[in-house]
């Protein structure tokens, strides 16, 4: 018997070592985060007492356990009140705690639970349960202690506990904000003067506070008072960090397209510098009094450029001044209004440059205040707001791909204080898959964001405020009309990287503004184009040098504004009925008047794509240019109109597509010049277009999409062929694969096909062979050319292809060749009919 065991071990050990070497060769994709934050209100703690609090804490950590193994640190962020618990703190733990025990807005003229039945939740609040517990600061300290103890025991991780401050009236009653010190209210997000301004100044009072036992002295800056109170509160109750919510510290209007500088009718340029300095002064004063606690931020619902131009928010100075903050994450607002273009633009522009390598992705699971649970109702259990933001990545100056280091869940409890298991059970698999498929390289389209340029202009060239304001709104609408944009870098990092690695972006199209005349960015961009680079330039060209205008074959003429007739030679979409051809150009929202035109219309290397006419005048909106000595390089220029305007309310309102041509969608159409086609077929022009992102991960292409209307047919083509969404069947039409996709979808693409017509597919097969980690069957081929993208470490020696063959894979081996490196690492199989199986 002993000899048999030795013999068996002798046989199995080499197989085991082969298996180990296979695992090392094909490692699992990393999913780890530095930190995962579970946000919660106090509502789940429906009873006081250690035993009950321990039971709730244990439930919280256990239901997220399958995700928490993928992090170094676990944080719990407590939505205690509205932040007034910090402002009101006296330093005595037996002090009664006003907390967020409401559903709706408790800071109205109506008593809690009173008033006419027809009042909305924004007009009146209810208690979330009968007889909610009365908490003291000592009770809060006990909850923090138990969360930390239970978290460490159940997860084995470091546990951090965070407090929150919100400038608005949403979550709890606030005597400090709305009775005692209304002078600090300047923002109008939820009614006239309803939000605290970070740079407000306090009047005197004689109330005792932890930092001011004898009351607040007159003319005390709010930043000083808030910093001192925060230091006492966070230290005394054993918190680890503080979250500043809803734009606090980033201007006075967190949700609006107007602000301290932009009125909706014009820019108050003279107010910009003073407003900018007030915001920086707040951070300086706050950090002087509360120097060491980590500060996390929500930021506004908008973007870097928009916030700078409308509300004087100098994000660069906030990042670079040593305030040690975590940058704003993606806004949860898209869950409410479906404006994923604005969510993506805000998210990417905030991480184009960073204080360090940390940033946050935040997902909206529950809302503990407003009687909705976005995963279950607003999203309808569709994961588009997981996969699309998780496809975002930033590229630094060394070419390193940066992913979010922190993952937040707003929140793990609902408005009634329940923490249902169904939400983590359904959300966690999507989060893990999104992380596994996150980018490892730049995507097909890279936004080179003018982070430094915008901030420099705001300080020295304030006449350019309209252009700063315009750029991000234009890209917002382009994304909402299907532009697949999810990779970001800054112009500064772009220039640094291309100096050290000129070929880094050879597989990508660069999307950026016209560079400043004589700038480093102009030199680098020009060199990139002339050495084979693909570039799409958008926005006005008033600042362009003569050399860059020559490169584009562009001239600036007298400015026009108002209504035009648009003529496009790159319309890709198929829509039943008439498509509007009138376009509206308002210079206030579009970075100035329409001035651009092709300089030399006889130039053989310039292709006019879109122009507009007004009476006898013509201006060019889109054209492309590629000279023979550019080594395949090409530039597309899009002047672009911001097809939206301010009509009151919060955001700029897009033009009605039934009446007006929408200029920002031309960005997607213009990708045709680089042989990328993203085309939509829909029954009516008013139907919203699908949104799309494409991540390059481990040499694959991972498509993520959101289809507001699932009747829309989507068609795709790349320079290397039509992409086959893995697991789907597709009809080939005009060289494009066609799909009718669900509301939210996330699919891998490893195969591109070129053939005339037919129904094709890419489907997973089992390995069935030791040493093979992946096997894919491509069917429906007719004299086809295939381009296959295996994992990046797969060489020709460990790649296999079989034509019209099956298990045990002893016949039908198909020849293949290494593909053109300009399309990345791939293998090409030519002139095949039937089905091809590839393996590695």
KAWOKA-V486391 format. One line per field, one symbol per residue. phi: phi as a letter, one per 20 degrees, with the letter a starting at -180 (. if undefined). Layout:
BEGIN
phi = ???
END
This chain:
BEGIN
phi = .fffffffffffgffffffffffffcffffcfdfbcdeebeegfefceogfffffffffgfffdgfeffebecddcdeefcdnffffefendfeffdfceeddoeedcfdfgmdogffffffdadcffbflffeddffffffgfffgffffffedmdfdddcdccdeddfdbfcfffdcecffeecfdfcoflddfefdfceefbdeecgecgdoeffmffggfgfffffffffffemedbcddelnfncodcfcdfdafddendrdegfeffffgfffffgffffffecedffddcemeedcgfffffecmeefffffeemfldeffeffefffedmefffffffffffdgcbfbeebcdcdeeccecdlbcggedfemmeefeeffffefbddefdnfeddgeccddddedefdmecffgffgefggffffgffeffdbffgcceeeeffggffffeccffegffgffgffffgffffdofecbdcbegffffffffebfegefedeedbefffgmeffffffffgffdofdcddcnfdfefffffffgelccedffcbnecddcddcfdedcfnfdgdecdddffdcmofecebffdfeffdddfdbcccbmeecceebbcbbegeelnfbcddcfmdefabecnmeefefffffdcfdfffffffffgfdmdccdccbfbffffffdbccdeclmeddecbcdgceefedccbdgepefdffnddbeeclmdecbddfgcbbcecdccccaemndcbccfcffmbfndebccdddnecleddcddfgfeedffddcbcdlcbgemdbmfdfbcfefffdnfaddcdldcocdddbb
END
